[in-house]
């Protein structure tokens, strides 16, 4: 299991909206012009013990969106928090994660989502994209030194090649982190899983890319895999949600504070 990395701001936030979206399809002369989106999910031992949700047996959640906290560049088209929250909720609902209604559903999860523009110099994109040197046949045996493994570079898996290529340039990124609802607002929150989605930013706007990335990630959100998952972004573009055609409902309340939880 890859190590988790969390900022303190991950504990601020929630998404919970019902939405209606309209899909669109388009024609592209060149296949795979956007490249692959990379989906990486890490799960804790507590997360392993959970039963994955289905549409027939959903899991209810509350949460909040932190918005575009991962970075941005001037002149980019950036979706609003409400637009993105609505799209995330739509994609999660297809996987069996449903927003809890006050007085009706008991939330099990507290979800935190954030997104933005990441550059190699601003953070560890290798970690973000799920790179694991144990899965890289040509990983250096000694950091900073070349060894016989250089002759194995042509035998790297397609996933490792994609991670190394994408980590050298700017990407758009989305992070969805799941906490145990009851402990989310306590000094010791229980983390269940974290899904990170990355896509090369070149030739795209954030408004174009983020919905496509969520559609592409789909069933991989919250599901740990042995290695990051590659999904064709151009195939996902055919099912991406249009930001301008969303019906957005109210956001549900924050989780209780520690004293409120203990009193129940």
C-alpha positions in Angstrom: 0.0 0.0 0.0 1.4 3.4 -0.9 1.8 5.9 1.9 -1.0 8.5 2.5 -0.2 12.2 2.5 -2.8 14.6 3.9 -2.9 18.4 4.4 -4.8 19.7 7.4 -7.2 21.4 5.0 -8.5 18.0 4.0 -10.7 18.0 7.1 -12.6 21.1 6.0 -15.1 20.3 3.5 -18.3 18.4 2.0 -20.1 17.4 -1.1 -23.7 16.4 -1.1 -25.9 17.5 -3.9 -28.6 15.9 -6.1 -28.2 16.8 -9.7 -29.5 16.2 -13.2 -27.0 16.2 -16.0 -27.1 16.0 -19.8 -24.4 14.0 -21.6 -23.0 14.9 -24.9 -21.2 13.0 -27.7 -18.7 14.3 -30.2 -16.5 13.3 -33.1 -12.7 13.3 -33.1 -10.6 12.8 -36.1 -7.6 11.6 -34.1 -7.9 8.9 -31.4 -6.7 9.5 -27.9 -5.7 13.1 -28.5 -6.1 13.8 -24.7 -4.1 10.8 -23.6 -4.9 8.7 -20.5 -6.2 9.8 -17.2 -4.5 8.1 -14.3 -6.6 7.0 -11.3 -4.8 6.0 -8.1 -6.6 4.9 -4.9 -5.0 4.1 -1.6 -6.9 2.3 1.2 -6.2 2.0 4.9 -6.8 -1.2 6.9 -10.0 0.4 8.2 -11.1 1.0 4.6 -10.3 -2.6 3.7 -12.9 -3.7 6.2 -15.7 -1.8 4.4 -18.2 -3.5 2.1 -18.1 -1.7 -1.3 -21.4 0.1 -2.1 -23.7 -0.8 -4.9 -26.8 0.9 -6.3 -28.9 -1.8 -4.5 -27.0 -1.3 -1.3 -25.7 2.3 -1.2 -23.5 4.0 1.3 -24.6 7.4 2.5 -22.2 10.3 3.0 -21.9 14.0 3.9 -19.0 16.2 3.1 -17.8 19.4 1.6 -15.9 20.7 -1.5 -12.7 22.6 -0.8 -12.7 23.9 -4.4 -9.7 24.7 -6.5 -7.1 24.3 -3.7 -4.5 22.4 -5.7 -3.5 25.4 -7.8 -4.5 27.3 -11.0 -3.0 29.5 -13.7 -4.1 32.8 -15.0 -6.5 32.8 -18.0 -7.7 29.2 -17.3 -11.4 28.5 -17.3 -12.2 27.3 -13.8 -15.5 25.6 -12.8 -17.4 26.9 -9.7 -17.4 24.8 -6.6 -21.2 24.2 -7.0 -20.8 23.0 -10.5 -18.0 20.6 -9.6 -19.7 19.4 -6.4 -22.7 18.5 -8.5 -20.7 16.5 -11.0 -18.8 14.6 -8.3 -22.1 13.8 -6.6 -23.5 12.5 -9.9 -20.5 10.2 -10.5 -20.5 9.0 -7.0 -24.2 8.1 -7.1 -23.6 5.8 -10.1 -21.1 3.9 -7.8 -23.6 3.6 -4.9 -22.4 6.6 -2.9 -25.5 8.8 -2.1 -25.8 12.1 -0.3 -27.5 11.6 3.1 -30.7 13.5 3.7 -31.1 15.0 7.2 -33.3 12.9 9.4 -33.7 10.2 6.7 -30.2 8.6 6.2 -27.4 7.9 8.7 -24.2 9.0 7.0 -21.3 6.5 7.1 -18.7 8.6 5.3 -17.5 12.2 5.3 -16.0 13.0 1.9 -13.6 15.8 1.1 -12.9 16.8 -2.5 -10.5 19.3 -4.0 -9.0 19.9 -7.4 -6.7 22.1 -9.4 -3.6 22.6 -11.6 -0.4 21.0 -10.5 3.1 21.5 -11.8 6.1 19.3 -11.1 7.8 22.0 -9.1 4.8 22.5 -6.9 4.6 19.0 -5.5 5.3 15.3 -5.8 3.4 14.3 -9.0 4.9 10.9 -8.8 3.2 10.3 -5.5 0.0 11.9 -6.8 -0.2 9.6 -9.8 0.5 6.5 -7.7 4.1 5.7 -8.7 5.5 2.8 -6.8 9.2 1.9 -7.5 8.5 -1.7 -6.6 6.3 -1.9 -9.7 8.9 -0.2 -11.9 11.2 -2.8 -13.4 13.7 -0.1 -14.3 13.6 1.8 -11.0 17.1 2.9 -9.8 18.6 0.6 -7.3 20.5 3.5 -5.7 18.9 7.0 -5.8 20.9 9.3 -8.0 23.1 6.6 -9.5 22.7 4.6 -12.7 22.8 0.8 -12.6 22.1 -2.1 -14.8 18.4 -1.4 -14.5 18.7 1.3 -17.2 18.7 -1.5 -19.8 15.2 -2.5 -18.6 13.6 0.8 -19.4 12.1 -0.5 -22.7 10.4 -3.2 -20.7 8.4 -0.9 -18.4 4.7 -1.4 -18.2 2.4 1.1 -20.0 1.1 2.3 -16.7 4.6 3.2 -15.4 5.5 4.9 -18.6 2.3 7.0 -18.4 3.1 8.0 -14.8 6.6 9.0 -15.7 5.5 11.0 -18.7 2.7 12.8 -16.9 4.8 13.6 -13.9 7.2 15.7 -16.0 4.5 18.2 -17.1 1.6 20.1 -15.6 -1.5 18.1 -14.9 -5.1 18.7 -13.7 -5.7 16.8 -10.5 -8.7 15.8 -8.4 -8.5 14.3 -4.9 -11.4 12.6 -3.1 -10.8 11.5 0.5 -13.2 9.4 2.6 -13.3 9.6 6.4 -15.4 7.8 8.9 -18.2 10.2 9.5 -18.4 9.9 13.3 -14.6 10.7 13.7 -14.2 13.2 10.9 -14.4 16.3 13.1 -12.3 14.9 16.0 -8.6 15.2 16.7 -8.1 11.6 15.4 -10.2 11.1 12.2 -10.3 7.7 10.7 -9.3 7.7 7.0 -10.8 5.0 4.8 -9.5 5.8 1.3 -8.2 8.4 -1.0 -8.6 8.5 -4.8 -6.4 10.8 -6.9 -7.2 11.5 -10.6 -4.6 13.1 -12.9 -4.7 14.2 -16.6 -2.1 16.2 -18.6 -3.2 19.8 -18.7 -1.7 20.7 -22.1 -4.2 21.8 -24.6 -7.2 21.7 -22.2 -9.0 24.0 -19.9 -9.9 23.0 -16.3 -13.6 23.4 -17.1 -13.2 20.9 -20.0 -10.9 18.4 -18.2 -12.3 17.9 -14.7 -15.8 16.5 -15.7 -14.0 14.2 -18.2 -11.7 13.0 -15.5 -14.5 12.2 -13.1 -16.4 10.3 -15.8 -13.2 8.4 -16.6 -12.5 7.5 -13.0 -16.0 6.2 -12.5 -16.0 2.8 -10.8 -12.4 3.2 -9.7 -13.2 5.8 -7.1 -12.8 4.4 -3.7 -11.7 1.0 -5.0 -8.1 0.1 -4.3 -6.2 -1.6 -7.1 -2.8 -3.2 -7.1 -1.5 -0.3 -9.3 -2.9 2.9 -10.8 -5.6 2.5 -13.5 -5.3 4.0 -16.9 -8.5 5.2 -18.6 -8.9 6.6 -22.1 -9.9 10.3 -21.6 -11.3 10.6 -25.1 -13.7 7.7 -24.5 -14.7 9.4 -21.3 -15.2 12.7 -23.1 -18.2 11.2 -24.9 -20.0 10.8 -21.6 -18.7 14.0 -19.8 -21.2 16.2 -18.1 -21.8 19.7 -19.4 -21.2 22.2 -16.7 -23.8 24.6 -18.0 -26.7 22.1 -17.8 -26.7 21.2 -14.1 -29.5 21.5 -11.6 -27.8 22.0 -8.2 -29.5 21.5 -4.9 -28.6 22.6 -1.4 -25.5 21.3 0.4 -26.1 19.3 3.5 -24.8 20.1 6.9 -21.3 19.5 8.3 -20.5 16.5 10.5 -21.0 16.8 14.2 -18.2 18.0 16.5 -16.5 15.6 18.8 -18.7 16.6 21.8 -21.8 16.1 19.7 -20.8 12.7 18.6 -19.9 11.6 22.1 -23.3 12.8 23.4 -25.2 10.4 21.1 
